[in-house]
Amino acid sequence: MKINIPDEIQQLALETYLVIRHQIADDRVVTVLHIADEYSFIAQGLLPDKPDHLWVFDIGTVRTAHDYFTHNPPTPGEVENAIQVVEDEVMPLHKLLIPKSNLYTLDGNISEIARLAAFKEYTPGMILARTDLELLFSRLAAIITGRPASQDVLPTTNSFASTLLILREVMHHLAFLDITVLSH
């Protein structure tokens, strides 16, 4: 987890939080996940004008793929190593998050994951359940362990694998049962 958060990431987190907050009708706690190329962040709050907390992690779509995957698709060992790193990044947050909040995102990559898990077109407000995410991860694991990629519609890029892995570990270790994918 980063201690010193660059201004541009703070600004993006604020903007993302505000877009999501304006789409939520009630005063519930909102938790926002954003997975960028070089980092990820979680912003959480109850306030209408800014998040109460912001955490930034050194894991991202491209960074994680570049740092841990040398094969395409990655090998099971490479995925296990990446899982360990992502777990180490996100686990400390478990005790810091306000419990029973809802998880939201505006990310296009997560939107694609939700679409693939549901086998249908994306619609704003689509909810991706953790159980469906696990099934999608199992499909990727089957490809990684040798099932021909042509037998599935999943992308076989390392960036897709790293995004799926990060999302899975965040939802699992931070106890989110689902994530709502909103649009800008």
BELLINHU-V990869 format. One record per residue. N is the residue number from 1. PHI is phi in radians with two decimals (* if undefined). PSI is psi in whole degrees, -180 to 180 (none if undefined). D_LAST is the distance of its C-alpha to the last C-alpha in whole Angstrom. Layout:
# BELLINHU-V990869
{{N,PHI,PSI,D_LAST} {N,PHI,PSI,D_LAST}}
This chain:
# BELLINHU-V990869
{{1,*,137,27} {2,-1.39,141,26} {3,-1.58,-49,28} {4,-1.67,112,27} {5,-1.71,122,24} {6,-1.02,149,23} {7,-1.00,-40,21} {8,-1.15,-33,18} {9,-1.28,-40,17} {10,-1.05,-41,18} {11,-1.15,-44,16} {12,-1.09,-42,13} {13,-1.09,-43,13} {14,-1.08,-48,14} {15,-1.07,-44,10} {16,-1.12,-45,9} {17,-1.03,-45,11} {18,-1.14,-41,10} {19,-1.05,-45,7} {20,-1.21,-45,8} {21,-1.00,-39,11} {22,-1.23,-18,10} {23,-1.62,-7,10} {24,-1.72,126,13} {25,-1.37,-24,16} {26,-1.97,-172,19} {27,-1.74,29,20} {28,-1.25,162,20} {29,-1.21,133,19} {30,-1.98,132,16} {31,-2.06,128,16} {32,-1.98,129,13} {33,-1.95,133,14} {34,-2.33,124,13} {35,-1.93,106,15} {36,-1.65,-178,16} {37,-1.13,-44,19} {38,-1.91,-8,21} {39,-2.74,171,20} {40,-2.35,154,18} {41,-2.41,155,17} {42,-2.19,126,17} {43,-2.04,140,17} {44,-2.47,143,18} {45,-3.13,173,19} {46,-2.00,-20,20} {47,-1.21,147,19} {48,-1.38,-18,17} {49,-1.97,-8,17} {50,-2.94,152,17} {51,-1.25,150,18} {52,-1.30,-32,21} {53,-2.44,149,21} {54,-2.45,128,20} {55,-2.17,134,22} {56,-2.11,137,21} {57,-2.10,149,23} {58,-1.49,45,25} {59,-2.32,140,23} {60,-2.79,172,21} {61,-0.95,-55,20} {62,-1.41,-44,23} {63,-1.02,-48,25} {64,-1.14,-43,26} {65,-1.06,-46,26} {66,-1.15,-43,28} {67,-1.32,-27,30} {68,-2.17,-15,31} {69,-1.97,116,31} {70,-1.81,-18,34} {71,-1.87,156,34} {72,-2.26,111,32} {73,-1.24,164,31} {74,-1.13,157,32} {75,-1.41,163,35} {76,-0.99,-39,35} {77,-1.14,-40,37} {78,-1.13,-40,34} {79,-1.13,-43,31} {80,-1.06,-43,34} {81,-1.09,-43,34} {82,-1.13,-40,30} {83,-1.04,-44,30} {84,-1.02,-45,32} {85,-1.14,-46,30} {86,-1.11,-43,27} {87,-0.99,-47,29} {88,-1.05,-33,31} {89,-1.27,-46,27} {90,-1.59,-26,26} {91,-0.96,-42,29} {92,-1.04,-22,30} {93,-1.25,-22,26} {94,-0.92,-42,28} {95,-1.45,-11,30} {96,-1.71,-22,28} {97,-1.27,146,25} {98,-1.24,125,25} {99,-1.19,159,26} {100,1.05,35,24} {101,-1.65,165,21} {102,-1.71,144,18} {103,-1.75,133,16} {104,-2.31,159,12} {105,-2.66,159,10} {106,-1.99,1,7} {107,-1.13,130,9} {108,-1.12,-37,10} {109,-1.15,-38,14} {110,-1.26,-34,14} {111,-1.02,-43,12} {112,-1.13,-39,15} {113,-1.10,-43,17} {114,-1.09,-41,16} {115,-1.09,-45,17} {116,-1.16,-36,20} {117,-1.22,-34,21} {118,-1.59,-9,21} {119,0.98,38,22} {120,-2.65,172,20} {121,-1.15,148,17} {122,-1.20,139,14} {123,-2.26,140,12} {124,-0.95,135,9} {125,1.55,6,11} {126,-1.04,137,13} {127,-1.89,128,16} {128,-1.84,113,18} {129,-1.35,147,21} {130,-1.05,-35,23} {131,-1.11,-40,26} {132,-1.21,-36,24} {133,-1.10,-41,23} {134,-1.11,-39,26} {135,-1.12,-39,27} {136,-1.14,-42,25} {137,-1.11,-37,26} {138,-1.12,-37,30} {139,-1.12,-43,29} {140,-1.12,-42,28} {141,-1.05,-36,32} {142,-1.12,-40,34} {143,-1.16,-43,33} {144,-1.10,-33,33} {145,-1.63,9,37} {146,2.20,-14,38} {147,-1.14,135,37} {148,-1.01,131,36} {149,-1.06,-25,32} {150,-1.17,-12,33} {151,-1.54,5,33} {152,-2.49,163,30} {153,-1.72,4,26} {154,-1.18,140,25} {155,-1.11,144,24} {156,-1.86,18,27} {157,-1.33,152,26} {158,-1.19,-31,26} {159,-1.18,-38,22} {160,-1.09,-46,21} {161,-1.06,-41,24} {162,-1.22,-39,23} {163,-1.12,-45,20} {164,-1.05,-43,21} {165,-1.10,-46,24} {166,-1.09,-48,22} {167,-1.03,-44,20} {168,-1.07,-46,23} {169,-1.19,-38,25} {170,-1.08,-50,22} {171,-1.14,-41,22} {172,-1.20,-54,26} {173,-1.37,-19,27} {174,-1.81,8,25} {175,1.10,40,26} {176,-1.63,128,22} {177,-1.43,-22,23} {178,-2.79,171,19} {179,-2.37,135,16} {180,-1.72,128,13} {181,-1.76,109,10} {182,-1.74,171,7} {183,-2.00,161,4} {184,-1.09,none,0}}
